Amino acid sequence: MSGEGRPELDTDGAGMRVVVVSGLWHHEISTGLLHGARRVLEASGATWSEVQVPGSFELPLVCRVALDAGADAVVALGVIVRGETPHFDYVASAATDGLTRVALDTGKPVGFGVLTVEDEQQGLDRAGLDGSREDVGGRAAEAAIATVHAIRALRSR
């Protein structure tokens, strides 16, 4: 997600219940993503909570459970760094496809904050840390809230 062309979004989360589901792999990067999401959700006025899972492969299932339990939206945060084996491709595909399926099956937003990067530096550049170029965790939380607004507007017609 590039910062160029970034839209202005409605990030008023008042009355919304959001769950942040974050993977534990690549601690420094995942912590940065989590801090970005926390910052946005705190400022939004949403009621929110956090659940941590081992890694990105586990995100779809836990996001689905959170949405089925009544959350209006989830924010999925994870870090997948390419290695020397095809493991990256399988986990990235499973996480992406699984989160898409969760959103479509539940009809509720999944803020996608899963980094799929070639190396740790690319992750650090997107983690919302001091010196990072992007704040993917914050952007994923903003997208989740804005999508709740879009869905509510369509359903109220």
BAFI-3210 file (N, C-alpha, C; in Angstrom, 3 decimals, decimal comma, padded with zeros to 6 digits):
// residues 157
n [1|2|3|4|5|6|7|8|9|10|11|12|13|14|15|16|17|18|19|20|21|22|23|24|25|26|27|28|29|30|31|32|33|34|35|36|37|38|39|40|41|42|43|44|45|46|47|48|49|50|51|52|53|54|55|56|57|58|59|60|61|62|63|64|65|66|67|68|69|70|71|72|73|74|75|76|77|78|79|80|81|82|83|84|85|86|87|88|89|90|91|92|93|94|95|96|97|98|99|100|101|102|103|104|105|106|107|108|109|110|111|112|113|114|115|116|117|118|119|120|121|122|123|124|125|126|127|128|129|130|131|132|133|134|135|136|137|138|139|140|141|142|143|144|145|146|147|148|149|150|151|152|153|154|155|156|157]
n.u [000,848|000,838|001,607|000,919|-001,788|-003,613|-006,810|-009,196|-010,782|-013,757|-013,324|-014,688|-015,411|-017,387|-019,698|-019,050|-017,825|-014,736|-012,296|-008,917|-006,757|-003,757|-000,684|002,206|004,764|007,938|008,598|009,306|008,316|005,630|004,750|004,912|002,912|000,678|000,658|000,058|-002,570|-003,860|-003,583|-005,167|-007,691|-008,179|-008,358|-010,606|-012,880|-014,116|-015,165|-012,883|-010,828|-008,106|-006,601|-004,136|-002,406|-000,525|000,668|000,422|-001,025|-003,006|-004,739|-007,216|-009,150|-009,443|-010,243|-012,712|-014,134|-014,220|-015,818|-018,166|-018,845|-019,865|-018,443|-018,176|-016,284|-013,029|-009,497|-006,858|-003,613|-000,360|002,857|004,737|007,626|009,600|011,354|013,778|012,370|009,300|007,440|006,637|004,961|002,808|001,786|001,245|-000,673|-002,683|-003,391|-004,263|-006,294|-007,928|-008,707|-010,098|-012,203|-013,414|-014,386|-016,223|-017,945|-019,032|-019,982|-018,897|-016,418|-012,917|-010,091|-007,194|-004,076|-001,747|001,517|003,412|006,466|009,752|012,029|013,185|013,659|011,899|009,535|009,928|009,915|007,233|005,879|004,989|006,674|009,035|010,621|009,616|008,133|005,500|002,354|000,976|-000,602|-002,183|-003,502|-004,956|-006,771|-008,172|-009,344|-011,027|-012,934|-013,989|-015,136|-017,159|-018,865|-019,541|-020,914|-023,059|-024,352|-025,205|-026,941|-028,925|-030,462]
n.v [-001,156|002,004|005,309|007,339|008,953|008,321|007,931|010,112|008,996|008,031|007,791|007,572|005,721|005,426|003,588|001,223|-002,135|-003,507|-005,951|-006,603|-008,763|-010,253|-011,540|-013,171|-013,490|-012,103|-009,952|-007,123|-005,802|-006,679|-005,639|-002,904|-002,697|-003,338|-001,229|000,922|000,256|000,289|003,013|004,323|003,131|003,867|006,672|006,750|006,225|003,796|000,712|-001,646|-004,603|-006,935|-009,814|-012,238|-014,356|-017,276|-016,940|-015,662|-017,558|-018,413|-016,303|-016,052|-017,932|-017,099|-014,463|-014,928|-016,186|-014,050|-012,205|-013,712|-013,779|-011,307|-008,962|-005,906|-005,455|-006,657|-006,332|-007,529|-008,417|-009,138|-010,621|-011,715|-012,939|-013,426|-016,396|-018,978|-021,098|-022,466|-021,893|-019,258|-018,528|-020,306|-019,671|-016,911|-016,957|-018,567|-016,985|-014,564|-015,453|-016,750|-014,661|-013,040|-014,745|-014,906|-012,268|-012,145|-014,308|-013,584|-011,053|-008,852|-006,332|-006,892|-005,546|-005,346|-005,969|-007,389|-007,918|-008,804|-009,428|-009,060|-008,954|-008,231|-005,464|-004,241|-004,768|-003,314|-000,763|-000,398|-000,655|001,360|002,379|004,616|006,382|004,761|004,482|003,996|003,232|000,559|-000,925|001,057|002,016|-000,244|-000,455|001,941|001,394|-000,745|000,478|002,490|000,854|-000,417|001,788|002,174|-000,229|-000,095|002,171|001,279|-000,779|000,612|001,783]
n.w [000,000|-001,000|000,107|-001,577|-003,191|-001,279|000,127|001,776|004,592|006,383|009,630|011,991|014,595|016,484|018,343|017,122|017,189|017,227|016,490|016,839|015,324|015,652|014,400|015,783|014,729|013,718|015,620|016,128|013,850|013,791|016,213|015,681|013,674|015,221|017,097|015,395|014,557|017,062|017,736|015,778|016,269|018,910|018,642|017,060|018,532|018,656|020,198|021,146|020,947|021,451|020,012|020,022|017,778|016,732|014,087|010,678|009,245|010,949|011,149|009,491|010,599|013,317|012,957|011,724|013,818|015,643|014,243|013,962|016,621|017,056|016,462|014,635|012,748|011,806|012,277|010,640|011,269|010,245|009,468|006,825|005,707|002,902|002,397|001,813|000,884|-000,526|001,404|002,083|-000,106|000,212|002,790|002,530|000,479|001,678|003,905|002,695|000,875|002,727|004,488|002,710|002,092|004,633|004,929|002,772|003,366|005,851|005,441|006,580|007,363|006,865|007,863|006,123|007,073|006,502|005,953|003,180|002,442|000,973|002,543|005,914|006,174|004,354|005,687|008,075|007,000|006,526|008,866|010,563|012,453|014,131|011,638|009,643|006,391|005,916|007,560|007,951|009,737|010,976|008,678|007,935|010,057|009,702|007,194|007,845|009,559|007,854|005,918|007,348|007,617|004,878|004,269|006,084|005,110|002,589|003,349|004,611|002,726]
ca.u [000,000|001,633|000,978|000,455|-003,167|-004,369|-008,086|-009,690|-011,788|-014,526|-012,776|-015,467|-015,781|-018,347|-020,732|-018,541|-017,014|-013,671|-011,307|-007,629|-006,164|-002,384|000,281|003,364|006,042|008,662|008,111|009,430|007,407|004,242|004,437|004,651|001,584|-000,304|000,596|-000,656|-003,998|-004,332|-003,661|-006,338|-008,923|-008,363|-008,819|-011,888|-013,998|-014,657|-014,857|-012,013|-010,046|-007,020|-006,335|-002,910|-002,336|000,874|001,174|-000,546|-001,872|-004,117|-005,592|-008,586|-010,042|-009,730|-011,056|-014,072|-014,748|-014,492|-016,973|-019,338|-019,164|-020,526|-017,653|-018,602|-015,150|-011,757|-008,271|-005,927|-002,229|000,619|004,092|005,249|008,869|010,021|012,560|014,400|011,491|007,985|006,588|006,096|003,858|001,668|001,213|000,683|-001,903|-003,688|-003,851|-004,999|-007,526|-008,764|-009,301|-011,098|-013,365|-014,066|-015,152|-017,348|-018,882|-019,711|-020,517|-018,328|-015,084|-011,635|-009,009|-006,072|-002,780|-000,769|002,653|004,105|007,665|010,929|013,022|012,746|013,698|010,633|008,545|010,181|009,512|005,775|005,348|004,525|007,667|009,795|011,422|008,900|007,469|004,069|001,754|-000,006|-001,546|-003,136|-004,321|-005,892|-007,840|-008,990|-010,118|-012,095|-013,969|-014,622|-015,945|-018,394|-019,733|-020,038|-021,893|-024,251|-025,042|-025,884|-028,033|-029,988|-031,194]
ca.v [000,000|003,212|006,482|008,240|008,753|007,824|008,627|010,542|008,020|008,282|006,914|007,697|004,367|005,440|002,572|000,020|-003,088|-003,966|-006,838|-006,667|-010,096|-010,048|-012,621|-012,898|-013,597|-010,865|-009,161|-005,666|-005,344|-006,923|-004,680|-001,633|-002,784|-003,313|000,135|001,751|-000,062|000,803|004,471|004,693|002,703|004,719|007,981|006,609|006,095|002,434|-000,240|-002,605|-005,539|-007,573|-011,241|-012,595|-015,722|-017,575|-016,368|-015,208|-018,666|-018,539|-015,104|-016,191|-018,622|-016,294|-013,327|-015,437|-016,380|-012,714|-011,639|-014,508|-013,450|-010,015|-007,792|-005,255|-005,544|-007,098|-005,844|-008,651|-007,936|-010,207|-010,375|-012,902|-012,562|-014,469|-017,139|-019,750|-022,205|-021,986|-021,643|-017,894|-018,529|-021,019|-018,922|-015,662|-017,294|-019,036|-015,854|-013,642|-016,100|-017,010|-013,408|-012,642|-015,619|-014,488|-011,048|-012,459|-015,218|-012,920|-009,759|-007,852|-005,917|-007,359|-004,617|-006,212|-005,437|-008,475|-007,574|-009,877|-008,679|-009,829|-008,974|-007,520|-004,007|-003,839|-004,792|-002,174|000,442|-000,335|-001,029|002,490|002,699|005,828|006,216|003,992|005,278|003,708|002,694|-000,380|-001,269|002,163|002,062|-001,376|-000,085|002,961|000,731|-001,533|001,403|003,108|-000,150|-000,549|002,901|001,919|-001,313|000,418|003,091|000,478|-001,560|001,495|002,327]
ca.w [000,000|-001,096|000,698|-002,626|-003,606|-000,137|000,251|003,082|004,994|007,596|010,664|013,229|014,981|017,590|018,239|016,456|017,948|016,332|017,097|016,156|015,425|015,179|014,470|016,646|014,023|013,409|016,746|015,995|012,792|014,206|017,272|015,007|013,059|016,306|017,644|014,433|014,650|018,360|017,680|014,975|016,935|020,095|018,172|016,360|019,458|018,605|021,253|020,474|021,750|020,712|020,162|019,323|017,258|016,435|012,848|009,682|008,815|011,896|011,119|008,993|011,519|014,500|012,489|011,510|015,127|016,207|013,532|014,344|018,016|017,123|016,064|013,399|011,829|012,370|011,653|010,608|011,171|010,202|008,727|006,148|005,035|001,959|002,762|000,742|000,505|-000,971|002,581|001,944|-001,059|000,775|003,913|002,003|-000,244|002,629|004,710|001,837|000,426|003,903|004,975|001,721|002,303|005,872|004,658|001,892|004,041|006,969|005,036|007,483|006,931|007,378|007,544|005,737|007,448|006,432|005,103|002,468|002,059|000,560|003,621|007,116|005,982|003,743|006,762|008,960|006,269|006,454|010,177|011,367|013,482|013,841|010,442|008,618|005,348|005,936|008,775|007,425|010,802|011,073|007,456|007,972|010,992|009,019|006,143|008,476|010,028|006,690|005,238|008,138|007,193|003,526|004,336|006,770|004,201|001,571|003,963|005,092|001,566]
c.u [000,899|000,887|000,448|-000,974|-004,068|-005,667|-008,333|-010,835|-012,522|-014,048|-013,433|-015,987|-016,781|-019,443|-020,291|-017,743|-016,022|-012,719|-010,061|-007,051|-004,766|-001,513|001,508|004,711|006,605|008,229|008,176|008,437|005,959|003,822|004,154|003,277|000,491|-000,444|-000,147|-002,158|-004,573|-004,542|-004,920|-007,628|-009,204|-008,924|-010,213|-013,093|-014,647|-014,348|-014,033|-011,270|-009,009|-006,966|-005,051|-002,945|-000,886|001,408|000,058|-001,473|-003,115|-005,095|-007,014|-009,552|-010,425|-010,521|-012,504|-014,798|-015,107|-015,709|-018,249|-019,788|-019,732|-019,709|-018,219|-017,527|-013,971|-010,632|-007,266|-004,519|-001,269|001,809|004,567|006,455|009,310|011,314|013,086|013,537|010,148|007,010|005,904|004,857|002,620|001,005|000,580|-000,632|-003,013|-004,250|-004,718|-006,330|-008,482|-009,437|-010,343|-012,370|-014,120|-014,934|-016,387|-018,387|-019,664|-020,400|-020,030|-016,889|-013,937|-010,605|-007,745|-004,745|-001,727|000,319|003,229|005,322|008,822|011,962|012,508|012,733|012,411|009,514|008,699|009,747|007,999|005,099|004,854|005,451|008,306|010,700|010,759|008,248|005,960|003,658|000,621|-001,019|-002,612|-004,062|-005,338|-007,050|-008,756|-009,889|-011,271|-013,245|-014,721|-015,522|-017,219|-019,366|-020,340|-021,126|-023,177|-025,044|-025,817|-027,087|-029,187|-030,799|-032,526]
c.v [001,225|004,369|007,450|007,903|008,256|008,609|009,128|009,612|008,487|007,296|007,146|006,313|004,303|004,407|001,297|-000,840|-003,722|-004,867|-006,831|-008,056|-009,985|-011,275|-012,195|-012,948|-012,214|-009,752|-007,649|-005,123|-005,517|-005,988|-003,301|-001,614|-002,656|-001,914|001,078|001,526|000,465|002,310|004,917|004,329|003,532|006,079|007,912|006,600|004,725|001,694|-001,336|-003,472|-006,187|-009,064|-011,521|-014,064|-016,004|-016,885|-016,017|-016,320|-018,781|-017,360|-015,358|-016,847|-017,730|-015,036|-013,758|-015,607|-015,034|-012,079|-012,393|-014,203|-012,042|-008,799|-007,226|-005,355|-006,135|-006,417|-006,980|-008,128|-009,118|-009,821|-011,700|-012,448|-013,733|-015,111|-017,891|-020,909|-021,638|-021,722|-020,276|-017,894|-019,196|-020,226|-017,621|-015,924|-017,716|-017,881|-014,915|-014,237|-016,338|-015,750|-012,871|-013,466|-015,237|-013,253|-011,358|-013,338|-014,529|-011,628|-008,630|-007,554|-006,611|-006,331|-005,434|-005,521|-006,522|-008,073|-008,833|-009,225|-009,611|-009,964|-008,131|-006,014|-003,511|-003,822|-003,609|-000,864|000,644|-000,507|000,130|002,849|004,052|005,556|005,386|004,942|005,113|003,155|001,760|-000,793|-000,196|002,228|000,924|-001,083|000,967|002,319|-000,073|-000,626|002,017|002,118|-000,459|000,556|002,641|000,851|-000,829|001,354|002,308|-000,278|-000,679|002,100|001,664]
c.w [000,000|-000,463|-000,341|-003,018|-002,501|000,023|001,669|003,441|006,243|008,646|012,019|013,582|016,117|017,338|017,549|017,425|016,977|017,118|016,217|016,405|014,831|015,397|015,258|015,932|013,720|014,371|016,535|014,970|013,239|015,333|016,682|014,360|014,116|016,902|016,698|014,496|015,957|018,317|016,942|015,699|018,176|019,684|017,557|017,283|019,436|019,903|020,586|021,464|020,837|021,030|019,398|018,951|016,884|015,182|011,889|009,206|009,693|011,852|010,620|009,977|012,697|014,123|012,287|012,842|015,753|015,547|013,872|015,771|018,165|016,771|014,762|012,324|012,581|011,614|011,773|010,356|011,190|009,355|008,151|005,332|004,158|002,460|001,552|000,262|000,045|000,178|002,487|001,058|-000,482|001,891|003,421|001,281|000,711|003,453|003,875|001,399|001,597|004,423|004,000|001,902|003,562|005,627|003,810|002,587|005,158|006,555|005,923|007,071|007,658|006,932|007,321|006,022|007,493|005,449|004,477|001,827|001,718|001,677|004,789|006,932|005,327|004,781|007,699|008,304|006,262|007,805|011,028|012,512|013,174|012,652|009,351|007,624|005,382|007,295|008,361|008,495|010,980|009,875|007,429|008,917|010,374|007,970|006,731|008,909|008,853|005,958|006,019|007,740|005,817|003,527|005,004|005,864|003,131|002,147|004,445|003,948|001,385]
res [m|s|g|e|g|r|p|e|l|d|t|d|g|a|g|m|r|v|v|v|v|s|g|l|w|h|h|e|i|s|t|g|l|l|h|g|a|r|r|v|l|e|a|s|g|a|t|w|s|e|v|q|v|p|g|s|f|e|l|p|l|v|c|r|v|a|l|d|a|g|a|d|a|v|v|a|l|g|v|i|v|r|g|e|t|p|h|f|d|y|v|a|s|a|a|t|d|g|l|t|r|v|a|l|d|t|g|k|p|v|g|f|g|v|l|t|v|e|d|e|q|q|g|l|d|r|a|g|l|d|g|s|r|e|d|v|g|g|r|a|a|e|a|a|i|a|t|v|h|a|i|r|a|l|r|s|r]
***
